[in-house]
């Protein structure tokens, strides 16, 4: 079991990435999340590499006496020139290593990081029609989002975060009020009273998603605490009743014993 869990964690690390392990693009379906993670990873490691990906290669030149600009010969490169070349090579290597072998095989023709990055976006995000179809699908998922029977509150909130993150990445525009109301309205029926109070006392147009989730979690903790207090009160009352019954029984036994003495 431990070995299986280790394998699962290793596979997850390969996809999500860690501070020391680059996130990998394994499938077309995972591209939106990978795109977000790889950007954060590269910026964390070396912002110059990310800048090089977006900017593209810099032509290293020299100027002749007559003002003509020509490509500089490698033997004339300065340390700064070599540093620029290294940045470009690091950028290409970083993106290439972030692709699974199967995916990387299809992009071997690209020798510049900027060209590779733009090709990945074109292939996996598609043209405008495909982008619009994805946006429509996400809007539909948002409109149909609801509580799943037997699901924990934490799992429901996590599903909602994942959905709204995908919508944001895909360019789906939804107001703060719409997001907050959708989440509140999707909570189980047992939450009706809490939802009503939140809607009446909070400004849903201004609260961020993280703030509304914090309020929901606080309500959940309060409800659990009240339930614990109720159980404790009931147990205490029963214990008191049992003690009284025991005392009464002992007193009755003592009286009967005294009466039977000759």
N, C-alpha and C positions, 0 to 999 in steps of 0.2 A: 504493500500500500504506500509506504514512504517513497519507494522508488517511482511509483506511478505519479505521486504528487510532485516529486522533483521534476519529472519529465514535463508535466503540465506547466509548472512554473517556468521552466526553461523555454518552452514553446511560447508562453505568454511574454516573456522577456524579449524573445526574438521579434515578436510583433510590436510590442509597445515600446521597447527600448529601455535602457537604463542610463545612468550617468556615464557608464563605461561601455555600453553596448548600443550600437546604432539600431534604430527601428527599421524593420524590413518590410518592404512592399511584397506581399505574397499573392495578392489577387486584385482584380479590377474592383471588386466590391469594397475592398479595404482602402482604396485610394484616398477618399476624402479625409479619413482619419489619419492615414499615413502622411498626407501632405501637411497637415497641421503639426503632427509630431516631429517630422523631419526638419521642418523650419525651426521649431523650438530647440531641437537637439543641436543643430548646426550653430545657431546663434549662441547657445550656451558654450559650445566647444571653442568656436572662433568666429566672431562676427565678420571678420574680413572674408572668410570663405563664403558666407551667405551673400555678402556684398558682391563678391566676384561672380556668383551664380546669376544674380539679377543684372549686373552691369555688363557682363560678357567680357571677352578678352580685350586687353589694352594693347594697342599697336606700339611696339617699342621702336622709336625712330631717332634719327639724328639729323641735324640741319647742316647743309653744306654752306660754303661761303657765299654762294649766290642766292641763298634762301630756299633752295630746293630741299624738301623733306624726303628722306629715304629710310628704308628699314635698316636698323642698326645690325651690324654683324655680331654674331654671338661672342666672338673674341673681344669685342669692344663693350660688352655689357658691364654695367656697374653692379655693385651689390644690390642697389635698389631695383635695378632691372631684373636681376635674378630672383629677387623676392617676389616681384609681380608675377613672373612666370611660375614660380612655385605655388603661389596662391591659386592660379588658374588650374594647375595640375591637381592640387589638393581638392579643389572644388569638384572637379570631374571624378576623382577617385572616391570622394565621399558619397556622391550621388550613386555611383556605380555599385559601391559596396552596400548601399541601402536597398538594392534590388535583389530579389531572389534570382538564382541562376537562370531559371526558366524565363523570367521577364527580361533580365539583362541581355539574354541572347537576342531578343528582338530589337535591341537598341544599340548594338555594337557599332553601328555606322557613325554614331555621334561622338565626336572627339572634343567637343567644347561643352562645358558645364551648362552654360545658358541655353544652348541648342537642345541638350538632353532634357533639361527641366521643362522647356516649352513643349517638346515632343511628348513628354509624359502627360502634361496637362491636356494637350490636344487629343491624345489617344484615350485617356481615361475620364476626362470631363466632357469630351465630345463637343459637337457644334451647338449652336443656339437652340435647335430643336430638341436635342437630347437634354440640355440643361433645363429647358422649360418643362420637359416631361418629368425630370427628377424633382423639380420644384413642385409640380402638381401632385406628385406621389407623396411628397413630404407634407404638403398642406392637408392632403386627405388623411394621412396618418395622424396629424395633429388634431384634426376635427373629430376623428374617431377615437382618440386616446381616452382610455377609461381604466377604472380599477378592474383587476383580474381577481376572480374569486380565489381566496386562499393566499393571496400575495401579501407580503409584509409591506408596511409603510415605506421602509428603507428601499426595498426593491422597486416600488412604484416611483418613488422620487428619482431613483437612479435611471429608470427607463425614460422619465420625462427629461432629465438633464441630457441624456444621450440624444434624444429626439430634437430638442431645441438647439443643441450644438450642431447637429447635422443640418438643420434648417439654416442656421446662421452661415455655415460653410458654403451652402448651396445658394446663398443670396436670397432666401425667403424672408421677406419683411413682415414681421408681426409686432404689434404694439406691446408695450409692457403690460398694459391693462388686459389685453387679450390673453397673454401668457399666464398671468396671475389668475384670472378668472377660470381659464381652462383647467389649471391645476386644481384649484379649489373645487370646481364642479365635478371633477373626476374622482374625488375622494369617496370612500365607502359611505353608505347611508347613515351609519352610526356617527358620522362626522357632521351631520346636518346642523346641529346646534352650534358647534365650533365654527363651521363655515359661515353661518349667519352672523355670528358675533364678529368674526374677522372682517367680513364685508362691510359691516356697519361702523366699525371702529378704525379701519385702516384705509389709507389712500392707495388704492390698487394702481393708480396711474403713476405713482412715484416710487413705490417699493420695487426693488430689484428682485430677480428670481431667488437669489441667495437669501435675501431678507425674508421673503414670504415663506421659504422653506424653513428658515430658522423659527419663524412663528409657529408653523405647523408642528415642527419637532417639539417645541416648547409646550404646545397644547397636548401633544401625545404624552409627554413626560408627566404633565399635570394630571391627565386622566389616569395614567398608571399609578401615580402616587395616591390619588383618591381611592383607587381600587384597593391598593395595599392597606390604606388606612381603614377602609370599610371592613376588609377581612380581619385586620387586627382587632378592630372594635368588636366585631362579631365573636372572635375567639375569646377576647377578654370577658365579654358578657357571659358567654357559655361557661368559662372557667369560674366566674363568680357564682353563677347559678349552681354549678357542680359543687363548689365549696359550701354553699348554703345548704344544699341537699345533704351533703356529707355531715355537716354539723348538726342538722336537724335529725338525721338518722342516728347519729351518735347519742344525741340528747334523749331521743325516744328509747333507745336501747338501754341507756343508763336508768331511766325512770322505770322501765319494765323490770330491770334487775332488782331495783330497790323494793318494788312492790312484792316481789316473790320471796324476799327475805322473811323468815318466820319471826 
